[in-house]
Amino acid sequence: MTNFKTLAEFLTNFNSEEACRRHFEAIRFAKGDFCPHCKHTKIFRFSDGLRYRCDKSKQDFTIKTGTLFGESKIPLQKWFIAIYLLTTNKKGISSVSLAEQVGVTQKTAWFMDMRIREAMKQGRGKLFGTVEVDETYTGGKHQQKFGFKKKMPIMGMTERGGRIRAFHIPARETGIILNQVTRNVDKSAFIMSDEAHVYSKLPKFGYGHGSVKHGKRHWARGNINTNSIESFWALFKRGYHGTYHSMSKKHLQRYIDEVAFRFNNRENDMAAKFDLTTLKIANRGKLSYAALTA
């Protein structure tokens, strides 16, 4: 585990490529050595400190093999800076800004950004307690004639004071919305929403339900409100308009995962968020540029 609270302390911790390599090795082999090719648990370290060999398969590998870093020639030190920037900037960081700060091309920075976001994928398991549910739209421009057809719908649900789940959905349709709720929210939860008709069906699925009528400018009814999920949408849209300016439909979910990751780890310090992301990168498996751009 690292221990830093400022950028200066981060740079002191990882002041060389060797320091970064040792840290990533400690994270990747925290439960013991293994070969990424065959999972055999006996490996040999070369004297250069950069390569390993499996005792069983006799294959050589590096600390990056089989991780989201892939066989990237980008130094670990630059990767670590990119992880730090993406996990600590509340509104994210564009590939243009990342390229300038890390010292790589914009195309390389975009690829780095996307691989780090891949590590930030949201977990599974049900949400409990009081859960607020809502949808929003992003992308395109609202036109009176066509309504929201050019916009991309996003659905979110959050435990009050707890975790967020957010997804790009193909359409704001009853079946899609109810399916997302039943997949992600435990039946013991009490769900709060706006007055959208689809949510009136929730009691048929065993959920407790309360709503407020935003159309009549009612934002709270006693303890019933959707302020937490609305705050998340505000955070997401600040990143959209202030940092990224546009998000493609193909990669929208990765951007959502990024914002959700920072939100879900808002109580953790810089070092904890950095180590969690680095661990996920070690465990996720490679993601090629061709797969991202296909």
C-alpha positions as CSV (number, residue, x, y, z in Angstrom):
1,M,0.0,0.0,0.0
2,T,1.1,3.5,-0.8
3,N,0.8,6.4,1.6
4,F,0.5,9.8,0.1
5,K,-1.8,12.8,0.6
6,T,-0.4,15.3,-1.9
7,L,1.0,15.3,-5.4
8,A,4.4,16.1,-4.0
9,E,4.2,12.9,-1.8
10,F,3.0,10.9,-4.8
11,L,6.0,12.0,-6.9
12,T,8.3,11.2,-4.0
13,N,6.9,7.7,-3.7
14,F,7.2,7.0,-7.4
15,N,10.4,8.9,-8.3
16,S,11.8,6.2,-10.6
17,E,10.7,3.5,-12.9
18,E,12.2,0.9,-10.5
19,A,10.0,2.2,-7.6
20,C,6.9,1.9,-9.8
21,R,7.9,-1.6,-11.0
22,R,8.4,-2.8,-7.4
23,H,5.1,-1.3,-6.3
24,F,3.2,-2.9,-9.2
25,E,4.9,-6.3,-8.5
26,A,3.9,-6.1,-4.8
27,I,0.2,-5.4,-5.9
28,R,0.1,-8.1,-8.6
29,F,1.8,-10.8,-6.6
30,A,0.2,-9.8,-3.2
31,K,-1.2,-13.4,-2.9
32,G,1.9,-15.1,-4.2
33,D,3.8,-15.4,-7.5
34,F,2.1,-16.9,-10.5
35,C,2.7,-17.2,-14.3
36,P,0.1,-15.2,-16.3
37,H,0.3,-17.8,-19.1
38,C,-0.5,-21.0,-17.1
39,K,-1.0,-19.8,-13.5
40,H,1.8,-21.9,-12.2
41,T,3.0,-20.6,-8.9
42,K,6.8,-21.1,-9.3
43,I,8.5,-18.4,-11.3
44,F,12.1,-17.2,-11.6
45,R,13.2,-13.5,-11.6
46,F,15.9,-12.4,-14.1
47,S,18.8,-10.4,-12.7
48,D,17.8,-7.4,-14.7
49,G,14.6,-7.2,-12.5
50,L,12.5,-6.7,-15.6
51,R,11.7,-10.3,-16.7
52,Y,10.3,-13.5,-15.2
53,R,10.3,-17.1,-16.3
54,C,7.7,-19.8,-15.5
55,D,9.3,-22.9,-14.1
56,K,6.6,-25.1,-15.8
57,S,5.9,-23.5,-19.2
58,K,9.4,-22.0,-19.5
59,Q,7.7,-18.9,-21.0
60,D,9.1,-15.4,-20.2
61,F,7.0,-12.5,-19.2
62,T,7.1,-9.0,-17.7
63,I,5.1,-7.5,-14.8
64,K,2.7,-6.0,-17.4
65,T,2.0,-9.3,-19.2
66,G,-1.7,-10.3,-19.0
67,T,-2.8,-6.9,-17.4
68,L,-4.5,-3.9,-18.8
69,F,-1.0,-2.4,-19.3
70,G,-0.5,-5.2,-21.8
71,E,3.0,-5.2,-23.4
72,S,2.9,-1.4,-23.5
73,K,6.3,0.3,-24.0
74,I,5.0,3.3,-22.0
75,P,7.0,3.5,-18.7
76,L,5.1,2.5,-15.6
77,Q,6.0,5.9,-14.2
78,K,3.9,7.6,-16.9
79,W,1.1,5.0,-16.3
80,F,1.1,5.8,-12.6
81,I,0.8,9.6,-13.3
82,A,-2.1,8.9,-15.6
83,I,-3.9,6.8,-13.0
84,Y,-3.3,9.5,-10.4
85,L,-4.7,12.2,-12.6
86,L,-7.8,10.2,-13.6
87,T,-8.6,9.1,-10.1
88,T,-8.1,12.5,-8.4
89,N,-9.6,15.0,-10.9
90,K,-13.3,15.3,-10.0
91,K,-14.2,16.2,-13.5
92,G,-11.8,13.8,-15.2
93,I,-9.0,14.6,-17.6
94,S,-9.2,14.7,-21.4
95,S,-6.8,12.8,-23.6
96,V,-5.4,16.2,-24.8
97,S,-4.6,17.3,-21.2
98,L,-3.3,13.9,-20.3
99,A,-1.0,13.9,-23.3
100,E,0.5,17.2,-22.3
101,Q,1.0,16.3,-18.6
102,V,2.3,12.8,-19.1
103,G,4.4,13.5,-22.3
104,V,2.8,11.2,-24.9
105,T,0.8,11.7,-28.0
106,Q,-2.9,12.4,-27.8
107,K,-3.7,9.0,-29.5
108,T,-1.6,7.2,-26.8
109,A,-3.2,9.3,-24.0
110,W,-6.7,8.3,-25.3
111,F,-5.7,4.7,-25.2
112,M,-4.3,5.0,-21.7
113,D,-7.4,6.8,-20.6
114,M,-9.7,4.0,-22.0
115,R,-7.7,1.2,-20.4
116,I,-7.8,2.9,-17.0
117,R,-11.5,3.4,-17.4
118,E,-11.9,-0.3,-18.2
119,A,-10.4,-1.0,-14.8
120,M,-13.1,1.3,-13.2
121,K,-16.0,-0.9,-14.3
122,Q,-18.8,-1.0,-11.8
123,G,-19.2,-4.0,-9.6
124,R,-22.1,-6.4,-9.2
125,G,-24.3,-7.1,-6.3
126,K,-27.6,-5.5,-5.2
127,L,-28.2,-2.1,-3.7
128,F,-30.0,-1.9,-0.4
129,G,-31.8,0.5,1.9
130,T,-33.3,3.7,0.5
131,V,-32.5,3.8,-3.2
132,E,-33.1,6.7,-5.5
133,V,-33.7,6.0,-9.2
134,D,-33.7,8.4,-12.1
135,E,-32.7,8.9,-15.8
136,T,-31.1,11.6,-17.7
137,Y,-29.9,12.3,-21.3
138,T,-26.6,13.3,-22.7
139,G,-25.2,14.1,-26.2
140,G,-26.7,15.9,-29.1
141,K,-29.0,18.8,-29.0
142,H,-32.6,18.9,-27.9
143,Q,-34.9,19.9,-30.7
144,Q,-38.6,20.6,-30.3
145,K,-39.6,18.5,-33.4
146,F,-37.5,15.4,-32.5
147,G,-37.4,15.6,-28.7
148,F,-34.7,13.5,-27.2
149,K,-34.2,11.1,-30.1
150,K,-30.7,12.4,-30.8
151,K,-29.7,12.1,-27.1
152,M,-28.4,9.1,-25.3
153,P,-30.3,7.9,-22.2
154,I,-28.6,7.0,-19.0
155,M,-30.2,5.4,-16.0
156,G,-28.8,5.7,-12.4
157,M,-29.7,4.4,-9.0
158,T,-28.0,5.2,-5.7
159,E,-28.2,4.1,-2.1
160,R,-28.8,7.2,-0.1
161,G,-25.4,8.0,1.3
162,G,-23.9,4.9,-0.4
163,R,-23.0,3.4,-3.8
164,I,-24.1,4.5,-7.2
165,R,-24.9,2.3,-10.3
166,A,-25.3,4.0,-13.6
167,F,-25.8,2.6,-17.1
168,H,-26.2,3.7,-20.7
169,I,-29.5,2.2,-21.7
170,P,-30.7,1.7,-25.3
171,A,-34.0,3.5,-24.7
172,R,-36.2,4.9,-21.9
173,E,-38.7,2.1,-22.1
174,T,-40.7,0.4,-19.4
175,G,-39.2,-3.1,-19.8
176,I,-35.6,-1.8,-19.9
177,I,-36.0,0.4,-16.8
178,L,-37.7,-2.2,-14.7
179,N,-35.2,-4.8,-15.8
180,Q,-32.3,-2.6,-14.6
181,V,-34.1,-2.0,-11.3
182,T,-34.7,-5.7,-10.6
183,R,-31.1,-6.6,-11.6
184,N,-29.5,-4.1,-9.4
185,V,-31.8,-3.3,-6.4
186,D,-32.7,-5.8,-3.7
187,K,-36.4,-6.4,-3.1
188,S,-36.0,-5.2,0.5
189,A,-35.1,-1.7,-0.7
190,F,-37.4,1.3,-0.7
191,I,-37.2,3.1,-4.0
192,M,-37.7,6.9,-4.5
193,S,-38.2,8.4,-7.9
194,D,-39.9,11.2,-9.8
195,E,-43.5,10.9,-11.1
196,A,-42.6,8.9,-14.3
197,H,-45.3,6.4,-14.8
198,V,-42.9,3.4,-15.2
199,Y,-42.0,3.6,-11.5
200,S,-45.6,3.2,-10.4
201,K,-45.2,-0.4,-11.4
202,L,-42.5,-1.1,-8.8
203,P,-44.8,-2.3,-6.0
204,K,-45.9,-5.1,-8.4
205,F,-42.3,-6.3,-8.2
206,G,-42.3,-6.3,-4.4
207,Y,-40.6,-2.9,-3.9
208,G,-41.7,-0.1,-1.5
209,H,-42.0,3.1,-3.5
210,G,-42.4,6.8,-3.0
211,S,-42.3,9.6,-5.6
212,V,-42.2,13.4,-6.0
213,K,-43.7,15.4,-8.8
214,H,-40.9,17.4,-10.5
215,G,-43.3,18.5,-13.2
216,K,-45.2,20.5,-10.5
217,R,-41.9,21.7,-9.0
218,H,-42.2,19.5,-6.0
219,W,-38.6,18.5,-5.1
220,A,-39.3,16.8,-1.7
221,R,-42.2,15.2,0.1
222,G,-41.1,14.6,3.7
223,N,-38.1,12.3,3.4
224,I,-38.9,11.4,-0.2
225,N,-36.7,13.0,-2.8
226,T,-34.2,12.2,-5.5
227,N,-31.5,14.8,-4.5
228,S,-28.7,12.3,-4.3
229,I,-29.1,10.9,-7.8
230,E,-29.7,14.4,-9.1
231,S,-26.3,15.5,-7.6
232,F,-24.6,12.6,-9.4
233,W,-26.1,13.8,-12.7
234,A,-24.8,17.3,-12.0
235,L,-21.3,15.9,-11.3
236,F,-21.4,13.8,-14.5
237,K,-22.6,16.7,-16.7
238,R,-19.9,19.0,-15.3
239,G,-17.3,16.5,-16.5
240,Y,-19.1,16.2,-19.8
241,H,-19.4,19.9,-20.6
242,G,-16.3,21.1,-18.8
243,T,-13.7,18.4,-19.7
244,Y,-14.8,16.0,-22.4
245,H,-17.3,18.1,-24.4
246,S,-18.6,15.0,-26.2
247,M,-18.8,11.2,-25.6
248,S,-19.3,8.7,-28.3
249,K,-22.2,6.2,-27.9
250,K,-19.7,3.4,-28.2
251,H,-17.6,4.5,-25.2
252,L,-20.3,6.3,-23.1
253,Q,-20.4,3.5,-20.6
254,R,-16.7,3.8,-19.9
255,Y,-17.1,7.5,-19.1
256,I,-20.0,6.7,-16.8
257,D,-17.9,4.0,-15.1
258,E,-15.2,6.5,-14.5
259,V,-17.5,9.1,-12.8
260,A,-19.2,6.3,-10.8
261,F,-15.8,5.0,-9.6
262,R,-14.8,8.4,-8.2
263,F,-18.3,8.8,-6.7
264,N,-18.2,5.4,-5.0
265,N,-14.7,6.0,-3.6
266,R,-15.3,9.6,-2.6
267,E,-14.6,8.8,1.1
268,N,-11.3,7.1,0.2
269,D,-8.0,9.1,0.2
270,M,-5.8,9.6,-2.9
271,A,-3.6,6.6,-2.1
272,A,-6.5,4.2,-1.6
273,K,-8.1,5.1,-4.9
274,F,-4.8,4.9,-6.7
275,D,-4.0,1.4,-5.3
276,L,-7.6,0.1,-6.0
277,T,-7.3,1.2,-9.6
278,T,-3.8,-0.3,-10.0
279,L,-5.1,-3.6,-8.5
280,K,-8.0,-3.7,-10.9
281,I,-5.6,-3.0,-13.8
282,A,-3.5,-6.0,-12.7
283,N,-6.5,-8.3,-12.5
284,R,-8.5,-7.2,-15.5
285,G,-6.6,-8.6,-18.4
286,K,-5.4,-7.0,-21.6
287,L,-7.4,-4.7,-23.9
288,S,-6.1,-4.1,-27.3
289,Y,-6.3,-0.9,-29.3
290,A,-8.0,-2.9,-32.1
291,A,-10.7,-4.1,-29.7
292,L,-11.3,-0.5,-28.6
293,T,-11.6,0.9,-32.1
294,A,-13.3,-1.9,-33.9
